[in-house]
Amino acid sequence: MTARCGPPERAAAGTAYSEGPGTGRGRGRGGGKRRADGGSASVEFLGFLPLLLLVGLAAVHLGLAAFAAQQAGTGARAAARTATLDVPGATPAGAGGAAMTGWVASRAGVDAPRCGGGAGEVTATVTVDVPPLLPGTGFTVTRRATMPCPAEPVGAAR
């Protein structure tokens, strides 16, 4: 039996093997005719590009909203903690704003009453406006934190 070089007989009917240059079969150099749809991939990509950009903007907006919510929670905890203390010059709103980054704090509203009047706990509320990336996509994020009021004022001068 002798060794054969080349394609087997069943594949000789023009499947994946080239039969020579210029025949239009195969994918080798110079072995195929130029197809008429050479630029269609670029046109299809340009048609898909607006949808791709919209999905990217939505992902960025979701990231901004998650960051604003995390920062609002941090500010609410700091404001509630400060509201339980009796430290002169320290306000819950100031502590809540200082606990957040600058651009979030500038868009935030902090509401935290001090302990007093026999209240057993104090709840601080922070509301942050998430900036809109597209018109009509802005919204607000609200976080609350509750801390127990001490039996006697903490931090008071004795």
Secondary structure, DSSP 8 states (H G I E B T S, - for coil): -----S--GGGTTTSSS--STTSS-SSSTT-S---TTTTHHHHHHHHHHHHHHHHHHHHHHHHHHHHHHHHHHHHHHHHHHHHTB--TT--HHHHHHHHS-HHHHTTEEEE---S-TT-SEEEEEEEEEE--SSTT--EEEEEEEEEE--SS-BT---
